Amino acid sequence: MIADRVELKFASYNVHKAVGLDRRRDPGRILDVIAEIGADVVAIQEADRRFGRRIATLPRRMLAERGWQVAPVAVLPDSIGWHGNALLVREGIAVIEAEPLALPTLEPRGAVRVDLAHEGRHFRVIGMHLDLSGLRRRQQLETIFAHLRDHERELPTIAMGDLNEWLLQGGCFRAVPSGWSAVVPGASFPTRQPVARLDRFLHSPHWAVREAGVHLSPLAGRASDHLPVRLIASLLPNI
């Protein structure tokens, strides 16, 4: 059965490898912050350790205990992500397909894609962590959108993550296709005194955004060097 109205909450969170401002690695604290948000789909950046076996800093067991499905984008057995990018999907939403996306890069950066189904509607989520270089950021977004154009099936899409873009317009956003919209939830970095709007959402014209913002709580204020951002959006009737 296809629902008349499907509303979903998305979140993006650079978890800094689960190391907080107190320099302690505490995955349980990160998961507590995510629980505060109450999102349906969460894009995580820096979800794995950077070197060696790329061990996940958010253990699969803990994620399963909290009711999270991990989109199958990892290429290494101890990881949950691709270049640290992971996608968490709450139980009750069907994971149809997922894959890592290779990006042109000077640094270890990447993006991940998952196709989902909920209440009879299919939609797509991209999680990403873009380069510090402005030129590379634009090339990386161009690569992501080329992948979407080349995919055999077009779906309503939300793209989100740490874009490392300080500008509110121009910059890498020149790569965003006509009809898409950029959402700036607010200043999310650095946690102690947020001034930079690095964590963003991009969405295809299939969505109506109801609310967007930065999640600030005492726990989020010490769990990572970024604050998480959130977006509530409804799928429009099929267009």
C-alpha positions as MATLAB code, in Angstrom:
seq = 'MIADRVELKFASYNVHKAVGLDRRRDPGRILDVIAEIGADVVAIQEADRRFGRRIATLPRRMLAERGWQVAPVAVLPDSIGWHGNALLVREGIAVIEAEPLALPTLEPRGAVRVDLAHEGRHFRVIGMHLDLSGLRRRQQLETIFAHLRDHERELPTIAMGDLNEWLLQGGCFRAVPSGWSAVVPGASFPTRQPVARLDRFLHSPHWAVREAGVHLSPLAGRASDHLPVRLIASLLPNI';
ca = [
       0.000    0.000    0.000;
       1.321    3.440   -0.947;
       0.852    6.098    1.729;
      -0.614    9.473    0.759;
       2.092   11.293    2.683;
       5.513   10.009    3.647;
       7.495   12.254    6.003;
      11.025   11.343    7.004;
      13.709   12.790    9.236;
      17.295   12.798    7.995;
      20.462   13.636    9.903;
      24.118   14.108    9.060;
      26.855   13.841   11.649;
      30.639   14.052   11.415;
      31.445   11.975   14.495;
      35.222   12.656   14.516;
      35.929    8.916   14.850;
      33.826    8.995   18.061;
      36.455   11.126   19.826;
      34.886   13.940   21.811;
      36.168   17.279   23.025;
      37.411   15.481   26.144;
      39.662   13.389   23.818;
      37.865   10.191   24.799;
      36.666    7.743   22.145;
      33.110    6.944   23.191;
      30.850    5.319   20.567;
      28.025    4.959   23.075;
      27.958    8.727   23.529;
      27.731    9.241   19.762;
      24.840    6.791   19.569;
      23.112    8.596   22.444;
      23.339   11.860   20.473;
      21.908   10.142   17.397;
      19.069    8.788   19.534;
      18.273   12.336   20.694;
      17.692   13.379   17.072;
      15.221   10.599   16.313;
      16.115   10.380   12.630;
      15.071    7.724   10.132;
      18.287    7.851    8.089;
      21.656    9.147    9.295;
      24.725    9.888    7.175;
      27.879    9.474    9.253;
      31.281   10.912    8.393;
      34.518    9.680   10.004;
      32.769    6.478   11.031;
      35.913    4.348   10.666;
      39.478    4.736   11.835;
      41.594    6.176    9.078;
      44.451    3.683    8.764;
      45.060   -0.049    8.841;
      41.971   -2.262    8.815;
      39.672    0.785    8.948;
      38.061   -0.520   12.126;
      34.593    0.907   12.712;
      34.413    3.393   15.576;
      30.683    2.618   15.883;
      30.590   -1.159   16.406;
      27.977   -3.105   14.452;
      26.785   -4.846   17.606;
      26.007   -1.543   19.309;
      24.252   -0.252   16.199;
      22.084   -3.369   15.967;
      21.197   -3.119   19.662;
      20.016    0.467   19.033;
      17.807   -0.634   16.122;
      20.003    0.538   13.252;
      20.620   -1.178    9.947;
      24.033   -0.413    8.410;
      23.842    0.135    4.643;
      26.246   -2.403    3.053;
      28.786   -0.001    1.544;
      31.977   -1.163    3.323;
      34.698   -2.886    1.311;
      36.761   -3.959    4.341;
      35.416   -6.485    6.893;
      36.030   -4.380   10.028;
      34.540   -1.209    8.549;
      30.986    0.108    8.337;
      31.741    2.745    5.704;
      33.667    3.854    2.654;
      36.403    6.371    3.442;
      34.577    6.853    6.729;
      31.157    7.489    5.142;
      28.389    5.274    6.528;
      24.610    5.289    6.279;
      22.406    4.176    9.169;
      18.788    3.243    8.458;
      16.229    2.642   11.161;
      14.500   -0.709   11.349;
      11.251   -0.751    9.367;
      12.719    0.957    6.292;
      13.791   -1.504    3.602;
      17.328   -1.315    2.239;
      17.046   -2.170   -1.473;
      20.538   -1.483   -2.807;
      23.722    0.220   -1.642;
      27.184    0.995   -2.973;
      30.302    3.107   -2.360;
      31.079    5.872   -4.861;
      34.669    6.585   -5.872;
      35.449   10.310   -6.083;
      38.361   12.260   -7.575;
      40.423   13.172   -4.556;
      43.641   14.441   -3.040;
      42.588   13.138    0.377;
      40.808    9.956    1.540;
      37.290   11.109    0.658;
      34.277    9.337   -0.717;
      30.515    9.087   -0.975;
      27.988    6.293   -0.475;
      24.548    5.609   -1.924;
      21.596    3.635   -0.577;
      18.196    3.049   -2.188;
      15.373    2.627    0.323;
      11.657    1.836    0.429;
       9.113    2.939    3.004;
       5.308    2.858    2.947;
       5.262    1.987   -0.732;
       7.626    4.792   -1.811;
      11.210    4.401   -3.010;
      13.868    7.026   -2.426;
      17.645    7.438   -2.478;
      20.145    8.839    0.013;
      23.716    9.949   -0.648;
      26.173   10.425    2.210;
      29.389   12.337    1.518;
      32.474   13.958    2.994;
      34.051   16.323    0.494;
      37.601   17.598    0.052;
      39.228   20.636    1.645;
      40.171   21.833   -1.845;
      37.490   23.957   -3.541;
      38.323   22.596   -6.986;
      38.135   19.018   -5.762;
      34.841   19.645   -3.949;
      33.232   20.798   -7.165;
      34.684   17.842   -9.097;
      33.419   15.477   -6.422;
      29.874   16.847   -6.564;
      29.998   16.661  -10.361;
      30.978   12.988  -10.046;
      28.120   12.276   -7.633;
      25.536   13.893   -9.888;
      26.963   12.143  -12.956;
      26.468    8.861  -11.098;
      22.842    9.788  -10.399;
      22.219   10.707  -14.047;
      23.771    7.458  -15.263;
      21.858    5.245  -12.851;
      19.182    3.184  -14.518;
      16.506    4.396  -12.129;
      15.756    7.963  -11.071;
      14.513    8.293   -7.505;
      13.699   11.137   -5.112;
      17.078   11.877   -3.556;
      18.522   13.491   -0.454;
      22.296   14.106   -0.444;
      23.910   15.125    2.829;
      27.187   15.329    4.652;
      30.194   17.417    5.574;
      30.812   19.404    2.391;
      33.738   21.424    3.817;
      32.260   24.398    1.946;
      32.301   27.745    3.750;
      30.423   29.639    1.033;
      26.628   29.753    1.110;
      26.407   29.875   -2.682;
      28.812   29.478   -5.577;
      31.821   27.285   -4.867;
      31.006   23.599   -5.193;
      27.294   24.426   -5.421;
      27.840   25.355   -9.060;
      27.780   21.595   -9.660;
      24.245   21.207   -8.273;
      21.750   20.527  -11.092;
      18.880   22.835  -11.943;
      15.787   21.979   -9.924;
      17.746   20.778   -6.909;
      17.814   22.787   -3.688;
      20.523   23.327   -1.075;
      19.535   23.510    2.592;
      21.815   25.198    5.121;
      20.694   24.035    8.595;
      22.998   26.450   10.450;
      26.471   26.755   11.943;
      27.654   23.323   13.086;
      31.466   23.612   13.338;
      33.421   23.817   15.565;
      31.309   22.509   18.386;
      32.520   24.914   21.110;
      31.667   28.023   19.113;
      29.973   27.117   15.806;
      30.654   29.585   13.014;
      30.930   27.422    9.871;
      28.014   25.926    7.965;
      29.929   22.927    6.628;
      27.205   20.317    7.083;
      24.539   20.607    4.389;
      21.638   18.920    2.643;
      20.879   18.855   -1.079;
      17.593   17.491   -2.367;
      15.913   16.726   -5.662;
      12.596   18.463   -6.513;
      10.617   15.478   -5.203;
      10.700   16.739   -1.599;
       8.978   19.402    0.489;
      11.173   20.487    3.404;
       9.306   21.176    6.632;
      12.172   21.904    9.007;
      15.963   21.973    9.151;
      18.379   22.849   11.919;
      21.397   22.059   14.034;
      20.980   19.624   16.913;
      22.453   21.180   20.043;
      22.288   19.438   23.393;
      24.696   19.130   26.340;
      25.738   15.705   25.061;
      26.172   16.807   21.429;
      28.213   19.732   22.698;
      31.031   17.427   23.785;
      30.675   14.230   21.709;
      32.410   15.418   18.496;
      34.003   18.485   16.903;
      30.878   18.872   14.705;
      27.277   19.229   15.787;
      24.792   17.017   13.930;
      22.297   18.593   11.531;
      18.751   17.442   10.780;
      16.140   17.781    8.038;
      12.459   16.829    8.020;
      11.003   16.425    4.535;
       7.944   14.909    2.876;
       7.883   13.053   -0.395;
       5.666   14.845   -2.880;
       3.162   12.889   -4.980;
       4.932   11.136   -7.842;
       6.283   13.743  -10.299;
];
